[in-house]
């Protein structure tokens, strides 16, 4: 099991009510959401670095990437790449 640290987070009451409808493990749900956001930001930084060094992606490169992302997601049972 990964090391954990207890913190206090303040959320709007409406969000907490919806979270409790979705899951009994709010900490786990929030940890997954934070991990997803961190991956998103790191990927964005990598993409910016790549385009700064090599220029914009071509249409063919973008099409190939979309094909790889969405064919992989569908084989894992979902359509979202996020």
C-alpha positions as CSV (number, residue, x, y, z in Angstrom):
1,X,0.0,0.0,0.0
2,X,1.3,3.5,-0.9
3,X,2.2,5.9,1.8
4,X,-0.6,8.4,2.6
5,X,-0.9,11.7,4.3
6,X,-4.0,13.0,5.9
7,X,-5.1,16.5,4.7
8,X,-8.2,18.6,5.0
9,X,-9.9,19.7,1.9
10,X,-12.8,22.2,1.7
11,X,-15.3,21.5,-1.0
12,X,-18.7,23.0,-1.8
13,X,-21.5,21.2,0.0
14,X,-23.2,20.3,-3.2
15,X,-20.1,18.5,-4.5
16,X,-19.7,16.6,-1.3
17,X,-23.4,15.5,-1.5
18,X,-22.8,14.3,-5.1
19,X,-19.6,12.5,-4.2
20,X,-21.3,10.6,-1.4
21,X,-23.9,9.4,-4.0
22,X,-21.2,8.2,-6.3
23,X,-18.8,6.5,-3.8
24,X,-18.4,5.3,-0.3
25,X,-14.6,6.0,-0.6
26,X,-14.4,9.7,-1.0
27,X,-10.6,9.7,-0.3
28,X,-10.0,7.1,-3.0
29,X,-12.2,9.0,-5.5
30,X,-10.4,12.3,-4.8
31,X,-7.0,10.6,-5.0
32,X,-7.9,9.2,-8.4
33,X,-9.1,12.6,-9.6
34,X,-5.9,14.3,-8.4
35,X,-3.7,11.6,-10.1
36,X,-5.6,12.1,-13.3
37,X,-5.2,15.9,-13.1
38,X,-1.5,15.5,-12.4
39,X,-1.1,13.2,-15.5
40,X,-3.0,15.8,-17.6
41,X,-0.7,18.6,-16.5
42,X,2.4,16.6,-17.1
43,X,1.3,15.5,-20.5
44,X,0.5,19.1,-21.4
45,X,3.9,20.2,-20.3
46,X,5.5,17.4,-22.4
47,X,3.4,18.3,-25.4
48,X,4.4,22.0,-25.1
49,X,8.0,21.1,-24.8
50,X,7.8,18.8,-27.9
51,X,6.1,21.5,-30.0
52,X,8.6,24.1,-28.8
53,X,11.5,21.9,-30.0
54,X,10.0,20.3,-33.1
55,X,7.0,22.4,-34.1
56,X,3.4,21.6,-34.3
57,X,2.2,18.1,-34.9
58,X,1.1,17.3,-38.5
59,X,-2.4,16.2,-39.3
60,X,-1.1,12.7,-39.9
61,X,0.7,12.6,-36.5
62,X,-2.5,13.7,-34.8
63,X,-4.6,11.2,-36.6
64,X,-2.2,8.4,-35.7
65,X,-2.2,9.5,-32.1
66,X,-6.0,9.6,-31.9
67,X,-6.2,6.2,-33.5
68,X,-3.8,4.7,-31.0
69,X,-5.5,6.4,-28.0
70,X,-9.0,5.5,-28.9
71,X,-8.3,1.9,-30.1
72,X,-6.5,1.3,-26.8
73,X,-9.3,2.8,-24.7
74,X,-11.9,0.7,-26.5
75,X,-10.0,-2.5,-25.9
76,X,-9.9,-1.7,-22.2
77,X,-13.6,-1.3,-22.0
78,X,-13.9,2.5,-22.3
79,X,-13.8,5.3,-24.8
80,X,-12.3,8.0,-22.7
81,X,-8.6,8.6,-22.9
82,X,-8.5,10.8,-19.8
